[in-house]
Amino acid sequence: ATAMVVAGLDGWPEVARALKLEQVAVVDESGTVFLTPAMEQRIEFSEDVDTVIVKLQ
């Protein structure tokens, strides 16, 4: 998890790939949630949230 935080919004997909993570969610300072497709399948929000789906391929 520390590597993902250090990588930040621009670098987290690369770190997730390197760590072979499939289910990842990252939230930016404005509340937008960046999700991998595998995490999108698992998560359900109780209110409207801006989301961005990021493929790790």
N, C-alpha and C positions, 0 to 999 in steps of 0.2 A: 504493500500500500504506500509506503514511503516513496518508492521510486515513481509511482504514478503522480503523487503530489509534486515532487521535485520536477518531473517532466512537464507539468502544466498542461494547459489546454491544447497547445500545439504538439506536444510530444507524447501524450498519454497513449494514443493508438500504437505507436511504435513500441513503447514499453509493454503494452498488453500483448502484442504479437510476440515479442521476445520472451515473455514469461508464459506464453501459450495460454493466456486467459481468454475465455470466451464470453463470460458474463461480467460486463463492466458497466457501471454508471458513474458519471462524473458530473458534478453540478458547478456551474460558473457563478460568478458574483451576482449576476442578475436573476439567478434562479432557473436558468435554462438547464435542462438535463440532457446530457449526451449519453446515448445508450448504444451498446452493441446490439445487433439483431437478436442474439440469444438472450440478453437481458430484457429486451423489449417483450419477448414472449412470456417472461416470468413476472413482470412488474405491473401493478395496476395502481394508478394514482387516484386518490379520493377527491381531488379537485383538478381543475384545468391547469396544466403545466405545459410550458413550451418544451418540446423535445426535438432532438436532432439524432437521427440514427446514423451511426458510423460503422461502416464495414471494415473489418480488420484484415481483409485479404490482401 
